[in-house]
Amino acid sequence: MLEENSILNSSLKEFKEKFKLQDEDDKLFEYFSGYILAQGYCRDDISKPTELNSGGGTDQGIDALAIIINGKLVASHDKFMEIYEASSTLDVKYIFVQAKNVSSSKNSVSHIANFISGIKTTFTFPKGVPEGERTKYSDPYIKFVDLKNEIEACDALESTPEIYAYFVNGSTDGSIKTVRDEARVTKSIESLKEEYKGYEFHFELFDAHNLLDLIIKIQNRSQAKFNASTLQLYKGNGITPQEDDDNKNAKIYFGYLPLGEYLEIINGPDGMIKENVFYENVRSFKGDTRVNKSIKESLQNPSNHSLFFARNNGVTITARKAVQAGDTLQIKDYNVVNGCQTSYILSEYYKQKADKLKNLTPSQGDYSAKKSAKELHDLVKKEEITPEDYIDFMGELLNEEELLKKLEQEKDALENIKSSICIPVRIIESLDDDLVSSIIQSTNTQNNIFDLNLEARKPFHKHLEVYFKGKDNGQILYERLEGSVGKKQKRIKTDFLMRSFATLYYWDANLAARSPGSIKKYISETDGKNSNKVIFSDESHSREAYYFAAKMCVDLMDYIKISNFDGDRALYNKNLRYKWHILYAMLIELQEGMPKLDVKGCSVKIEYEAKKLAEDEEKLSRHLEMYNKSNFKDLYTKAYGRLESALESFMEDHGDIDPTEISKYRSLINYITKSNIDDKRKSPKDK
């Protein structure tokens, strides 16, 4: 740790205990600094701060590296593919941190120069670190470079990535402020900015005080304190107050909160709504829907304020910790799991009223802002102001008095809004993730929210997770819950498993290529015959169908990297856009090389037979065996050629369709199934 009186010691100790770290103080300070500075850009909590560390003696003076895309930490190719698939545009930030566990800023100049030199080196490998030079750099550093190149090659970037560089030490004497102006530091920064003009570069120096300020800011994002005198503790049967060592217990507070207290939960100190406290899949505000318009219109009439409680279904909040002291309740690590629309409307309504109050500020006229009516009269007598000025100033004075009167009225009205609008509220404290998931599910059934995280907690997925572990010595694992699989193991998440399953067995590559909302329909759909779910169903499919789809999908996603296309960005982006169609074409090519008996009745070139393949465990086993024996590169090359031929034919028939939209048309699958003219096929190398 730092010296005994350091203002960071308690935070470092808490950090060490939270993540169960046993590292030496210097390494712990690196983890801590990287975690805090990266967390400032993340919407969700970083669960593994050690993944940010850049290595040991070959880290190029960089102690922590992070890539943040759309508010999410991206530490792997898998995570990048996941976010790419779910987003229309990517907002990318690179975070670089050098952290010195010292209480002085001595020698900081040379450390910073080395740090910036390391950052510059990161941008000198457009095709990745060459094999012959890899021993010079740490594995995390090389991984960062490769991932950066992948991201920058894709065509979904909102703008050029931003670079944020932080030099941190534990000083408390303010000495770090002077370091920024040192000639060598200034020269290093300007050199980097000049060399990489395309990037927006930010450089900051942090001492213990700056770091503590950021810690407090981050902590405040997920904790709130408010007057809970209008709530009461539920004491029903089967509900036990939660103890620290018992994840299965819960505490439930219910009642209502006046708007003023509820805003303490959903708004930050700046008066803006805290987006991060809304459960991920219900946090998006849907704007002026019919219901939302109705709520807004109702709020405009003050006589409706007292009826808000009766007309609103209420809000449910889950928290991992709730501490009551008298009438005050403090909640930590909380989420508003339903009531997003209500919350946004109330926050917006209150902000409009508060902004109106801010605009009612008295003018600052030379005399009227400082003189009374009698004083102005005396000034006229003394001929220090003209009668005309006197009339003007008196008018200003009267207007100002009227304005002050109106200001008081608006203040009273704002206070009345805070107390007269009341929201039905339930706050559930629990450490039991399954319980929290069931609460989220039950409170959102009326909103048609089909969340994959909730789906993945069902028994089918738990059984599938075990099945994957026992298959092929656990070569591919099913990561049904975030972080449940080690970072070095191959895995597939629920989203990609669903997309690959729909692609191979339902001919729905077009849906797989669209937004998550398009493909999630499968969670709730039934087959119409036996009322079985069309996906993730014990009754309808063999588990082998999911494993086979996962195996092919993981191999293809691992292959689609800019380094495998010789830096050809157009080819790389084409593979990203059509990856699900390539996956489908790979299965066709696999079947083309299989004995006819193994394919009979389950040809994926026939839609209803493709569905039958998902049910036939014996034939799926033969497909998997054949796939494992095949050469992936050859299979991919044939599949890509089939896709190229299909695209050529499709565009000949549909010249009016925007080429960037073709992947969204289901009929493209028909062209892929019919595309079997070998001399028209083109491998990626032929492009």
C-alpha positions in Angstrom: 0.0 0.0 0.0 1.0 3.7 -0.1 2.2 5.3 3.1 -0.1 4.9 6.1 -1.9 8.3 5.8 -2.7 7.9 2.1 -6.3 8.8 1.2 -6.4 5.8 -1.1 -5.5 3.0 1.3 -9.1 2.2 2.3 -10.2 2.1 -1.3 -7.2 -0.1 -2.2 -8.1 -2.5 0.6 -11.7 -2.6 -0.4 -10.7 -3.3 -4.1 -8.3 -6.1 -3.0 -11.0 -7.8 -0.9 -13.7 -7.4 -3.6 -11.7 -9.1 -6.3 -9.9 -11.5 -4.0 -6.4 -10.3 -5.2 -3.2 -11.4 -3.5 -0.7 -9.4 -5.5 2.1 -7.2 -4.3 1.4 -3.5 -3.6 2.9 -2.2 -6.9 0.9 -4.6 -9.1 -2.2 -4.0 -7.0 -1.9 -0.3 -7.6 -1.7 -0.9 -11.4 -4.8 -3.1 -11.3 -6.6 -0.5 -9.2 -5.7 2.5 -11.4 -6.5 0.7 -14.6 -9.8 -0.5 -13.2 -10.9 2.9 -12.0 -10.0 4.8 -15.1 -11.5 2.3 -17.5 -14.6 1.9 -15.3 -15.2 5.7 -15.8 -16.1 4.9 -19.5 -18.0 1.7 -18.9 -21.7 1.5 -18.5 -21.5 -1.9 -16.8 -19.2 -3.1 -14.0 -15.8 -4.5 -14.9 -15.8 -7.9 -13.4 -12.1 -8.9 -14.0 -9.7 -5.9 -13.5 -6.7 -8.2 -13.9 -7.6 -8.5 -17.6 -6.7 -4.9 -18.1 -3.1 -5.4 -17.1 -0.7 -5.3 -19.9 1.9 -7.7 -18.6 5.4 -7.4 -17.1 8.8 -6.2 -18.4 7.7 -6.1 -22.0 4.6 -3.9 -21.5 6.2 -0.8 -23.2 5.7 1.4 -20.2 2.0 0.7 -20.2 0.5 -0.8 -17.1 -3.2 -1.1 -18.2 -4.9 -1.3 -21.6 -8.6 -1.2 -22.4 -10.8 -0.9 -25.4 -14.3 0.5 -24.7 -17.0 0.1 -27.4 -20.4 1.6 -26.8 -19.8 1.8 -23.1 -18.7 -1.9 -22.8 -15.2 -3.3 -22.1 -14.0 -5.3 -25.1 -11.1 -7.7 -24.1 -11.5 -10.4 -26.8 -12.4 -11.1 -30.4 -15.6 -12.8 -29.1 -16.7 -9.7 -27.3 -16.0 -7.5 -30.3 -18.1 -9.8 -32.5 -20.9 -9.7 -30.0 -21.0 -5.9 -29.8 -20.6 -5.6 -33.6 -23.6 -7.9 -34.1 -25.8 -5.9 -31.7 -24.9 -2.4 -32.8 -25.4 -0.3 -36.0 -22.4 2.0 -35.1 -19.4 1.6 -32.8 -18.1 4.4 -30.5 -14.6 3.3 -29.7 -12.2 4.5 -27.0 -8.7 3.3 -26.2 -7.5 3.7 -22.6 -3.8 3.6 -21.7 -2.7 3.8 -18.1 0.7 4.0 -16.4 0.5 3.8 -12.6 3.3 4.4 -10.2 2.8 3.3 -6.6 4.8 6.3 -5.2 3.9 9.3 -3.0 6.1 11.7 -5.0 6.1 13.0 -8.6 9.9 12.7 -8.8 11.1 11.0 -12.0 7.6 11.3 -13.5 8.9 13.1 -16.6 11.0 10.2 -17.8 8.2 7.7 -16.9 5.7 9.8 -19.0 8.1 10.0 -22.0 8.5 6.2 -21.9 4.7 5.8 -21.5 3.9 7.9 -24.6 6.6 6.2 -26.6 4.8 2.9 -25.8 1.5 4.2 -26.9 3.0 5.4 -30.2 4.4 1.9 -30.8 0.9 0.4 -30.4 -0.1 2.2 -33.6 2.8 1.1 -35.8 1.5 -2.4 -36.5 -1.4 -2.1 -39.0 -1.1 -5.9 -39.7 -0.3 -7.0 -36.2 3.0 -7.5 -34.4 5.3 -9.6 -36.8 6.1 -13.1 -35.6 9.8 -12.3 -35.4 9.2 -9.4 -33.0 6.6 -10.9 -30.7 9.1 -11.7 -27.9 9.7 -8.0 -27.4 6.1 -7.4 -26.3 3.8 -8.9 -23.7 0.9 -11.1 -24.7 -1.8 -8.6 -23.6 -0.1 -5.9 -25.6 0.0 -8.0 -28.7 -3.7 -9.0 -28.2 -4.6 -5.3 -27.8 -2.8 -4.5 -31.1 -4.6 -7.3 -32.9 -8.0 -6.3 -31.5 -7.4 -2.6 -32.3 -6.6 -3.5 -36.0 -9.8 -5.6 -36.2 -12.0 -2.8 -34.9 -10.4 -0.1 -37.1 -10.8 -2.3 -40.2 -14.6 -2.7 -39.8 -17.0 -0.3 -41.5 -19.2 0.3 -38.5 -17.1 3.0 -36.7 -19.1 6.0 -35.7 -15.9 8.1 -35.9 -12.1 7.6 -35.5 -11.4 6.0 -32.1 -10.4 8.4 -29.3 -7.2 7.8 -27.2 -7.2 8.5 -23.5 -3.9 8.3 -21.8 -3.5 8.6 -18.0 -0.3 8.8 -15.9 -1.1 8.1 -12.2 0.8 8.2 -9.0 -0.2 8.3 -5.3 1.1 11.8 -4.5 -1.1 14.2 -2.5 1.0 17.4 -2.5 -0.2 18.7 -5.9 3.3 18.3 -7.4 1.8 16.3 -10.4 0.3 19.5 -11.7 3.7 20.9 -12.5 4.8 17.8 -14.5 2.3 18.6 -17.3 4.2 21.7 -18.3 7.7 20.1 -18.4 9.2 20.6 -21.8 9.9 16.9 -22.4 6.3 15.9 -21.5 4.8 18.6 -23.7 7.1 17.6 -26.6 6.2 13.9 -26.3 2.5 14.7 -26.3 2.7 17.1 -29.3 4.8 14.5 -31.2 2.1 11.8 -30.7 -0.7 14.2 -31.7 1.2 15.3 -34.8 2.1 11.7 -35.8 -1.5 10.4 -35.4 -3.6 13.4 -36.4 -6.6 11.2 -37.3 -7.1 10.3 -33.6 -8.5 12.6 -30.9 -5.8 12.4 -28.1 -6.5 13.2 -24.5 -3.7 13.1 -21.8 -4.3 13.6 -18.1 -2.2 13.3 -14.9 -3.9 11.8 -11.9 -2.7 12.0 -8.3 -4.4 10.4 -5.2 -6.9 13.2 -5.0 -7.9 13.0 -8.6 -8.2 9.2 -8.4 -10.3 9.5 -5.2 -12.7 12.0 -6.9 -13.2 9.5 -9.7 -13.8 6.6 -7.3 -16.5 8.6 -5.5 -18.1 9.6 -8.9 -18.2 5.9 -10.0 -19.5 4.7 -6.7 -22.3 7.3 -6.8 -23.4 5.9 -10.1 -24.6 2.7 -8.4 -25.7 3.9 -5.0 -28.4 6.3 -3.7 -29.5 7.7 -0.4 -33.0 9.0 0.2 -35.8 9.5 2.8 -37.7 6.2 2.9 -40.2 7.1 5.6 -43.0 6.3 3.1 -41.8 2.7 2.6 -42.2 -0.2 4.9 -40.5 -3.6 5.3 -42.5 -6.5 4.1 -42.7 -9.3 6.7 -44.6 -12.0 4.9 -44.1 -15.8 5.2 -41.1 -17.2 3.4 -39.3 -13.8 3.1 -36.3 -13.6 5.4 -34.2 -10.5 6.0 -30.9 -10.9 4.1 -27.7 -11.8 5.9 -24.3 -11.1 4.4 -23.5 -14.8 4.1 -26.9 -16.0 2.8 -27.5 -15.5 -0.9 -31.0 -17.0 -0.7 -32.6 -14.5 1.6 -34.2 -11.1 0.6 -35.5 -7.9 2.1 -38.5 -6.2 0.4 -39.5 -2.6 1.0 -42.8 -1.4 -0.5 -44.9 1.7 -0.5 -44.4 4.9 -2.4 -41.8 7.7 -2.8 -42.4 11.4 -3.5 -40.8 12.5 -6.7 -38.1 14.4 -4.9 -36.9 11.3 -3.2 -37.3 9.1 -6.3 -35.1 11.5 -8.3 -32.3 10.8 -5.8 -32.4 7.2 -7.2 -32.7 7.9 -10.9 -30.8 11.2 -11.4 -27.2 12.1 -10.9 -25.8 15.2 -9.2 -26.0 17.0 -12.5 -29.7 16.5 -12.7 -29.4 14.1 -15.7 -30.8 10.6 -15.6 -28.4 7.8 -14.6 -28.7 5.5 -17.7 -26.5 2.8 -16.0 -29.1 2.1 -13.2 -31.7 0.9 -15.6 -31.6 -2.8 -16.3 -29.9 -3.3 -19.7 -32.8 -4.6 -21.7 -35.4 -2.2 -20.4 -33.2 0.9 -20.2 -34.0 2.3 -23.6 -36.6 5.1 -23.6 -39.2 4.7 -26.3 -40.0 8.3 -26.7 -43.4 9.6 -27.7 -45.5 6.4 -27.7 -49.2 6.7 -27.1 -48.8 5.8 -23.4 -45.9 8.1 -22.9 -47.7 11.0 -24.5 -50.7 10.3 -22.2 -48.4 10.4 -19.1 -46.8 13.7 -20.2 -50.1 15.4 -21.0 -51.4 14.3 -17.6 -48.4 15.8 -15.8 -49.0 19.2 -17.4 -52.2 19.6 -15.2 -51.2 20.1 -11.6 -54.6 18.8 -10.5 -53.5 15.3 -11.8 -50.3 15.2 -9.7 -52.0 13.7 -6.7 -53.6 11.0 -8.9 -50.3 9.8 -10.4 -49.9 7.2 -7.7 -53.3 5.7 -8.5 -52.7 5.7 -12.3 -49.2 4.3 -12.4 -48.2 0.6 -12.1 -45.1 1.5 -10.2 -41.4 0.8 -10.3 -39.4 -2.2 -9.1 -35.8 -1.8 -8.0 -33.4 -4.6 -7.1 -30.3 -3.9 -5.0 -27.5 -6.1 -3.7 -27.3 -4.0 -0.5 -29.9 -1.9 1.3 -29.0 -0.2 4.6 -31.6 1.6 6.7 -30.7 4.2 9.4 -33.9 5.8 10.8 -35.9 7.2 7.9 -32.9 7.1 5.5 -32.3 4.2 3.2 -29.1 3.7 1.2 -29.1 1.2 -1.7 -26.0 0.0 -3.5 -25.5 -1.9 -6.8 -29.1 -1.4 -7.8 -31.1 -1.6 -11.0 -34.5 -0.2 -11.9 -35.8 -3.3 -13.5 -39.1 -2.0 -14.7 -40.6 1.5 -14.9 -38.0 2.9 -17.4 -40.6 4.9 -19.4 -42.1 6.4 -16.2 -38.7 7.3 -14.8 -37.5 9.0 -18.0 -40.7 11.0 -18.3 -40.6 12.1 -14.7 -37.0 13.1 -14.9 -37.6 15.0 -18.1 -40.6 16.8 -16.7 -38.8 17.8 -13.5 -35.8 19.0 -15.5 -38.0 21.2 -17.7 -39.5 22.9 -14.6 -36.1 23.3 -12.9 -34.6 24.8 -16.1 -37.5 27.3 -16.3 -36.7 28.4 -12.8 -33.0 28.9 -13.7 -34.0 31.2 -16.5 -36.0 33.5 -14.2 -32.9 35.4 -13.1 -33.1 39.1 -12.2 -31.4 41.6 -14.6 -28.3 43.4 -13.4 -29.0 47.0 -14.4 -26.6 49.6 -13.3 -29.0 51.3 -10.9 -32.2 49.2 -10.7 -30.3 46.1 -9.5 -28.7 48.2 -6.7 -31.0 51.2 -5.8 -34.4 51.4 -4.2 -37.1 53.7 -5.5 -36.3 56.4 -2.9 -32.6 56.3 -3.8 -33.4 56.7 -7.5 -35.7 59.6 -6.6 -32.8 61.3 -4.7 -30.5 60.8 -7.7 -32.9 62.7 -9.9 -33.1 65.5 -7.4 -29.3 65.7 -7.4 -29.4 65.6 -11.2 -27.1 62.6 -11.2 -29.5 60.9 -13.5 -32.0 62.4 -16.0 -35.8 62.1 -15.5 -35.8 59.8 -18.6 -33.2 57.5 -16.9 -35.3 57.6 -13.7 -38.4 56.4 -15.6 -36.4 53.6 -17.3 -34.8 52.5 -14.1 -38.1 52.5 -12.2 -39.5 50.3 -15.0 -36.7 47.9 -14.6 -37.1 47.9 -10.8 -40.8 47.2 -11.0 -40.1 44.4 -13.6 -37.5 43.0 -11.4 -39.8 43.0 -8.4 -42.4 41.2 -10.5 -39.8 38.7 -11.6 -38.7 38.0 -8.1 -42.3 37.4 -7.1 -42.7 35.0 -10.0 -39.5 33.3 -9.1 -40.8 32.6 -5.6 -44.0 31.2 -7.1 -42.1 28.9 -9.4 -39.9 27.7 -6.5 -43.0 26.9 -4.5 -44.5 25.1 -7.5 -41.3 23.1 -8.0 -41.3 22.0 -4.4 -45.0 21.1 -4.7 -44.2 18.9 -7.7 -41.5 17.1 -5.7 -44.0 16.3 -2.9 -47.3 15.9 -4.7 -46.2 13.4 -7.4 -45.8 10.0 -5.8 -44.6 6.8 -7.4 -45.5 3.3 -6.2 -42.1 1.6 -5.4 -40.8 -1.9 -4.5 -37.2 -2.3 -3.5 -35.9 -5.8 -3.2 -32.5 -6.5 -1.7 -31.0 -9.8 -2.7 -27.7 -11.5 -3.7 -29.6 -14.4 -5.3 -29.2 -13.9 -9.1 -31.9 -16.4 -9.9 -34.4 -14.6 -7.7 -33.5 -11.3 -9.2 -33.9 -12.7 -12.7 -37.3 -14.1 -11.9 -38.3 -10.7 -10.6 -37.2 -9.0 -13.7 -39.0 -11.6 -15.8 -42.3 -11.3 -13.9 -42.3 -7.5 -13.8 -41.7 -7.2 -17.5 -44.1 -9.8 -19.0 -46.4 -7.0 -20.1 -43.6 -5.3 -22.0 -42.7 -8.2 -24.3 -39.1 -8.1 -23.1 -37.5 -11.3 -24.2 -34.1 -11.1 -22.5 -31.4 -13.6 -23.3 -29.9 -13.3 -19.8 -33.2 -14.3 -18.3 -33.7 -17.1 -20.9 -30.2 -18.4 -20.1 -31.1 -19.1 -16.4 -33.8 -21.6 -17.4 -33.2 -25.3 -16.8 -32.8 -26.1 -20.5 -29.7 -23.9 -20.6 -28.2 -25.3 -17.4 -28.5 -28.8 -18.8 -27.0 -27.6 -22.1 -24.1 -26.0 -20.3 -23.3 -29.4 -18.7 -23.7 -31.2 -22.0 -21.1 -28.9 -23.7 -18.6 -29.6 -20.8 -18.9 -33.3 -21.4 -18.6 -33.1 -25.2 -15.2 -33.5 -26.9 -13.4 -32.9 -23.6 -14.9 -29.5 -23.2 -13.3 -28.0 -26.4 -16.2 -25.5 -26.7 -18.1 -24.4 -23.6 -21.5 -22.8 -23.4 -21.2 -19.4 -21.6 -24.8 -19.0 -20.6 -23.9 -16.4 -18.0 -21.4 -13.6 -18.5 -17.9 -14.5 -17.1 -18.7 -18.2 -16.4 -16.1 -19.4 -18.8 -12.3 -18.8 -18.5 -10.9 -16.3 -21.0 -8.6 -18.8 -22.7 -11.3 -21.3 -23.4 -13.4 -21.4 -26.6 -17.0 -20.5 -25.9 -20.3 -19.5 -27.4 -22.9 -17.2 -25.8 -26.7 -17.6 -25.9 -27.1 -14.9 -28.6 -24.7 -16.4 -31.1 -26.0 -19.9 -30.3 -29.5 -18.8 -31.2 -28.3 -17.0 -34.4 -26.3 -20.0 -35.6 -29.2 -22.4 -34.8 -31.7 -20.3 -36.7 -29.2 -20.0 -39.6 -28.5 -23.7 -40.0 -31.9 -25.2 -39.3 -34.4 -22.5 -40.0 -32.9 -20.8 -43.1 -32.9 -17.5 -41.1 -29.5 -16.1 -41.9 -31.2 -12.9 -42.8 -32.6 -12.5 -39.3 -29.3 -13.5 -37.7 -27.7 -10.7 -39.7 -30.1 -8.1 -38.3 -30.5 -6.5 -34.9 -30.9 -8.7 -31.7 -34.6 -7.8 -31.6 -35.3 -9.6 -34.9 -33.9 -12.9 -33.9 -35.2 -12.9 -30.3 -38.6 -13.7 -31.6 -37.6 -17.3 -31.3 -37.5 -17.2 -27.5 -41.3 -16.9 -27.4 -42.4 -18.8 -30.5 -43.9 -22.2 -30.5 -44.1 -24.7 -33.3 -48.0 -24.6 -33.6 -48.2 -28.3 -33.6 -47.2 -29.5 -30.1 -46.8 -26.0 -28.6 -43.1 -26.7 -28.1 -40.7 -23.8 -28.3 -39.0 -23.5 -31.7 -35.6 -23.0 -30.1 -34.1 -24.0 -26.7 -36.5 -26.9 -26.3 -35.9 -30.3 -24.8 -38.9 -31.7 -26.6 -38.1 -30.5 -30.1 -34.3 -30.8 -30.7 -31.3 -32.9 -30.0 -28.7 -31.2 -27.8 -26.2 -32.3 -30.5 -27.9 -29.8 -32.8 -26.8 -26.9 -30.6 -23.3 -28.3 -30.1 -22.8 -28.8 -33.9 -24.1 -25.3 -34.6 -21.8 -23.9 -31.9 -18.8 -25.7 -33.2 -19.2 -24.4 -36.7 -20.1 -20.9 -35.5 -17.1 -20.6 -33.2 -14.6 -21.8 -35.8 -16.0 -19.3 -38.4 -16.1 -16.3 -36.0 -12.5 -17.1 -34.9 -11.4 -17.1 -38.5 -13.0 -13.7 -39.4 -10.1 -11.5 -38.4 -8.5 -8.8 -40.5 -5.1 -10.7 -40.3 -6.7 -13.6 -42.2 -7.5 -11.4 -45.1 -4.1 -9.9 -45.7 -5.3 -6.5 -44.5 -8.0 -6.4 -47.2 -10.6 -4.2 -45.4 -13.3 -4.7 -48.1 -13.0 -8.4 -47.9 -13.0 -8.4 -44.1 -16.1 -6.3 -44.0 -17.9 -8.5 -46.5 -17.2 -11.5 -44.3 -18.5 -9.7 -41.3 -21.7 -8.7 -43.2 -22.4 -12.1 -44.6 -20.9 -14.4 -41.9 -24.3 -16.1 -41.2 -24.8 -16.8 -44.9 -21.2 -18.2 -45.1 -22.1 -20.4 -42.1 -25.1 -21.8 -43.9 -23.1 -22.3 -47.1 -20.4 -24.2 -45.1 -23.1 -26.7 -44.0 -24.2 -27.2 -47.6 -20.6 -27.8 -48.6 -20.1 -30.2 -45.7 -23.2 -32.2 -46.8 -22.0 -32.2 -50.5 -19.0 -34.3 -49.3 -21.0 -36.7 -47.1 -22.4 -40.1 -48.0 -26.0 -39.7 -49.4 -27.4 -42.0 -46.7 -26.1 -39.6 -44.0 -27.9 -36.7 -45.6 -31.1 -38.4 -46.8 -34.1 -36.7 -45.3 -32.2 -33.9 -43.7 -30.6 -31.9 -46.5 -30.2 -28.3 -45.5 -30.9 -27.3 -49.1 -34.6 -28.2 -48.4 -36.1 -26.0 -45.7 -38.4 -28.6 -44.0 -35.5 -31.2 -44.0 -33.1 -28.7 -42.4 -35.5 -28.5 -39.5 -35.5 -32.3 -39.3 -31.7 -32.4 -39.0 -32.0 -30.5 -35.7 -34.1 -33.5 -34.3 -31.9 -36.4 -35.6 -29.1 -37.0 -33.1 -27.7 -39.9 -35.0 -27.3 -38.0 -38.2 -26.0 -34.9 -36.4 -23.3 -37.1 -34.8 -22.2 -38.1 -38.3 -22.2 -34.5 -39.5 -20.1 -33.5 -36.5 -17.7 -36.4 -37.2 -17.4 -35.4 -40.8 -16.9 -31.7 -39.9 -14.1 -32.6 -37.4 -12.3 -34.5 -40.1 -12.6 -31.8 -42.7 -10.2 -29.0 -43.4 -11.8 -25.8 -42.2 -10.0 -23.5 -44.6 -11.1 -25.6 -47.6 -14.7 -25.8 -46.4 -14.7 -22.0 -45.8 -13.2 -21.3 -49.2 -15.9 -23.4 -51.0 -18.6 -21.7 -48.9 -17.4 -18.3 -49.7 -17.3 -19.1 -53.4 -20.9 -20.4 -53.1 -21.9 -17.1 -51.5 -20.1 -15.0 -54.2 -21.9 -16.9 -56.9 -25.2 -16.4 -55.1 -24.7 -12.7 -54.6 -23.8 -12.3 -58.3 -27.1 -14.0 -59.3 -29.1 -12.1 -56.7 -27.9 -8.8 -57.9 -28.6 -9.6 -61.5 -32.2 -10.3 -60.5 -32.6 -7.5 -58.0 -30.6 -4.5 -59.3 -32.7 -2.0 -57.5 -31.7 -3.3 -54.0 -29.1 -1.4 -52.1 -26.0 -3.8 -51.9 -25.5 -3.0 -48.2 -29.1 -4.3 -47.5 -28.9 -7.7 -49.4 -27.9 -9.7 -46.3 -31.4 -8.8 -44.8 -33.3 -10.5 -47.6 -34.4 -14.1 -46.9 -34.5 -15.0 -50.6 -30.7 -14.8 -50.6 -30.7 -18.2 -49.0 -32.5 -19.6 -52.0 -29.7 -18.4 -54.3 -27.1 -20.0 -52.0 -28.8 -23.4 -52.1 -29.0 -23.3 -55.9 -25.5 -21.9 -56.4 -23.6 -25.0 -57.4 -21.8 -24.0 -60.6 -18.1 -24.6 -59.7 -16.6 -22.4 -62.4 -18.5 -19.3 -61.1 -17.2 -19.7 -57.6 -14.6 -17.4 -56.3 -12.4 -17.8 -53.3 -11.4 -14.8 -51.2 -8.0 -14.9 -52.8 -9.5 -14.4 -56.2 -11.1 -11.1 -55.3 
